[in-house]
Amino acid sequence: MSGSTASRTARLAGALYLLMMPFAAFTLYVRDSKIIGNDPAATATNILAAPNLFRASIVTWLTAQVISIFLVVQLYKLLKPVNASQALLMLALALAGVPVVFANESHSFAVLMLLHDPLISSGVEQLASSLILHLQLHERGIMVAHIFWGLWLFPLGWLVFRSGFLPRWLGILLLIAGFGYLVDFFTAMFMPDSRIVLTSFTFIGELLLALWLVILGVKLPQEAAAASSRPPPTPI
């Protein structure tokens, strides 16, 4: 891959990374503001007050997953020369999480169906229990996706660390981000009442990588060496 091609690929990957983030952030904001713990009445009232906002959160969440597919393909193209097998592992792990998220959104559609079709539930108690069940299953599904969101960052971090055209500290931050997702998964499984969300802090590695790729791009080692060895221009 030539230097100009690598730089274009890097900037496209960074742009896709940044584009994905507000879509995901919007979904998380809507879910956090609408879903109130184990209170189905308050949750139902919030969703019914703005059903299109809840629908939009589903669309933006799925859109973020589609963007992630194009993102990881660009990162694969950029980092394949560093180590082809590790780049392929990164690609596989990242793509594996997408169908998990898509399948998990069936619970969000079920919530909308429960609230808008009274024939589905025969009574208030059944409606409340079904609503809570689907919301909790959705949260558990997100935690399952955390496994893949964390695992793909390990080969990505290693590739960035070994690349020679991206700073090593970015690779270290990405490895830390990978641990953050896995810690959140195990915390949710074994300490469900805990409010610790490590990824609220460790995601900074992903954000900095995206910004670096967009703003600075990459310069391949051979290009940097050639530029440094080029004789200075002869003064006129």
C-alpha positions in Angstrom: 0.0 0.0 0.0 1.4 3.4 -1.0 1.7 6.2 1.5 -1.1 8.3 -0.1 -3.4 5.2 -0.2 -2.7 4.4 3.4 -3.4 8.0 4.5 -6.7 8.1 2.6 -7.6 4.7 4.2 -6.7 6.0 7.6 -8.7 9.2 7.3 -11.7 7.3 6.0 -11.5 4.8 8.9 -11.2 7.7 11.4 -14.1 9.5 9.8 -16.3 6.4 10.1 -15.2 5.9 13.7 -16.3 9.4 14.5 -19.5 9.1 12.5 -20.5 6.0 14.4 -20.1 7.5 17.9 -23.0 10.1 17.8 -25.4 7.5 16.5 -24.5 5.2 19.4 -24.5 8.0 21.9 -28.0 9.1 20.8 -29.4 5.6 21.4 -27.8 5.4 24.8 -29.1 8.8 25.8 -32.7 7.9 24.8 -32.6 4.5 26.5 -31.2 6.1 29.7 -33.8 8.8 29.7 -36.8 6.5 28.9 -36.1 3.3 30.8 -36.5 3.5 34.5 -35.1 0.5 36.3 -37.8 -2.0 37.3 -40.6 0.5 37.0 -42.7 -0.7 34.0 -45.4 2.0 34.5 -42.9 4.9 34.4 -41.0 3.3 31.5 -44.2 2.7 29.5 -45.3 6.3 30.1 -42.0 7.7 28.9 -41.9 5.6 25.8 -45.5 6.3 24.9 -45.0 10.0 25.4 -42.5 10.0 22.5 -42.7 6.7 20.7 -40.9 8.0 17.6 -37.9 9.0 19.7 -37.7 5.4 20.9 -38.0 4.1 17.3 -35.3 6.6 16.2 -33.0 5.1 18.9 -33.4 1.7 17.4 -32.6 3.0 13.9 -29.5 4.9 15.1 -28.3 1.9 17.0 -28.6 -0.3 14.0 -27.0 2.4 11.8 -24.0 2.5 14.1 -23.6 -1.2 13.6 -23.7 -0.9 9.8 -21.1 1.9 10.0 -18.9 -0.4 12.2 -18.8 -2.9 9.3 -17.3 -0.4 6.9 -15.0 0.9 9.7 -13.4 -2.4 10.5 -12.9 -3.2 6.7 -10.9 0.1 6.4 -8.9 -0.7 9.5 -8.2 -4.2 8.1 -6.9 -2.7 4.8 -4.7 -0.3 6.8 -3.3 -2.7 9.3 -3.1 -5.9 7.2 0.6 -5.1 6.1 1.6 -5.1 9.8 0.3 -8.7 10.4 -2.2 -10.3 8.1 -3.4 -13.0 10.6 -3.9 -10.5 13.4 -5.7 -8.1 11.1 -8.0 -11.0 10.0 -8.7 -11.9 13.7 -9.6 -8.2 14.4 -11.9 -8.2 11.4 -13.6 -11.5 12.4 -14.1 -10.5 16.1 -15.5 -7.1 15.1 -18.0 -8.5 12.6 -19.1 -11.2 15.0 -20.7 -8.7 17.3 -22.9 -7.1 14.6 -25.4 -10.0 14.3 -25.6 -10.2 18.1 -26.7 -6.5 18.3 -29.1 -6.9 15.4 -30.8 -9.9 16.9 -30.9 -8.3 20.3 -33.0 -5.4 18.9 -35.9 -7.8 18.6 -36.5 -7.0 22.3 -36.8 -3.3 21.5 -39.4 -4.1 18.8 -41.2 -6.3 21.3 -41.4 -3.4 23.7 -43.1 -1.3 21.1 -45.5 -4.1 20.2 -46.5 -4.6 23.8 -47.2 -0.9 24.3 -49.1 -0.4 21.1 -51.0 -3.7 20.7 -53.2 -4.4 23.8 -54.2 -7.8 22.3 -50.7 -9.2 22.9 -51.0 -8.9 26.7 -54.2 -10.0 28.4 -53.8 -7.9 31.5 -51.8 -5.1 33.2 -49.7 -7.5 35.3 -48.8 -9.6 32.2 -48.0 -6.4 30.3 -45.7 -5.1 33.1 -43.9 -8.4 33.5 -43.4 -8.8 29.7 -42.2 -5.3 29.4 -39.6 -5.7 32.1 -38.5 -9.1 30.7 -37.8 -7.7 27.2 -36.0 -4.7 28.6 -33.8 -6.8 30.8 -33.1 -9.3 28.1 -32.1 -6.4 25.9 -29.6 -5.2 28.5 -28.2 -8.7 28.8 -27.9 -8.9 25.0 -25.8 -5.7 25.1 -23.6 -7.2 27.7 -23.0 -10.2 25.4 -22.1 -7.8 22.6 -19.5 -6.3 25.0 -17.5 -9.5 24.7 -16.9 -8.9 21.0 -16.6 -5.1 21.4 -13.7 -5.8 23.9 -12.1 -8.8 22.1 -11.6 -7.0 18.7 -9.7 -4.2 20.4 -6.9 -6.6 21.5 -5.7 -7.4 18.0 -6.4 -3.8 17.0 -4.3 -2.4 19.9 -1.5 -4.9 19.1 -1.5 -3.9 15.4 -1.4 -0.2 16.3 1.4 -0.8 18.8 3.5 -2.7 16.3 2.6 -0.6 13.2 5.4 1.9 13.3 3.1 4.5 11.7 0.8 5.1 14.7 2.0 6.0 18.2 2.4 3.1 20.6 0.6 4.8 23.4 -2.6 4.6 21.2 -2.2 0.8 21.0 -1.9 0.6 24.8 -5.0 2.7 25.3 -6.9 0.4 22.9 -5.8 -2.6 24.9 -7.1 -0.9 28.0 -10.4 -0.2 26.3 -10.7 -3.9 25.4 -10.3 -4.8 29.0 -12.9 -2.2 29.9 -15.6 -3.9 27.9 -14.7 -7.3 29.3 -14.7 -6.0 32.9 -18.1 -4.4 32.4 -19.4 -7.8 31.1 -18.2 -9.7 34.0 -19.4 -7.0 36.4 -22.9 -7.2 34.9 -22.9 -11.0 35.2 -21.6 -11.4 38.7 -22.4 -8.0 40.4 -25.6 -6.9 38.7 -26.3 -4.3 41.3 -23.0 -2.5 40.7 -23.1 0.9 39.0 -19.5 0.7 37.9 -19.2 1.2 34.1 -15.5 1.1 33.2 -16.0 1.9 29.6 -17.3 5.3 30.5 -13.5 6.1 31.0 -11.6 3.5 28.9 -13.4 4.5 25.6 -11.0 7.4 25.3 -8.6 5.2 23.5 -11.1 4.6 20.7 -11.9 8.3 20.5 -8.2 9.3 20.3 -7.5 6.8 17.6 -10.4 8.1 15.5 -9.2 11.7 16.0 -5.6 10.8 15.2 -6.5 9.0 12.0 -8.7 11.9 10.8 -6.4 14.8 11.7 -2.9 13.3 11.2 -3.5 10.3 9.1 -0.5 8.0 8.8 3.0 8.1 7.3 4.5 4.8 6.4 8.0 4.2 7.9 9.7 3.9 4.5 8.2 7.2 3.4 9.4 8.9 6.6 12.9 7.5 6.1 13.0 8.6 2.4 11.9 12.1 3.4 14.6 12.4 6.1 17.3 11.1 3.7 16.3 13.4 0.8 19.0 16.1 0.3 17.8 19.7 1.1 17.0 21.8 -1.9 19.9 23.8 -3.5 19.5 27.5 -2.9 19.1 29.6 -6.0 
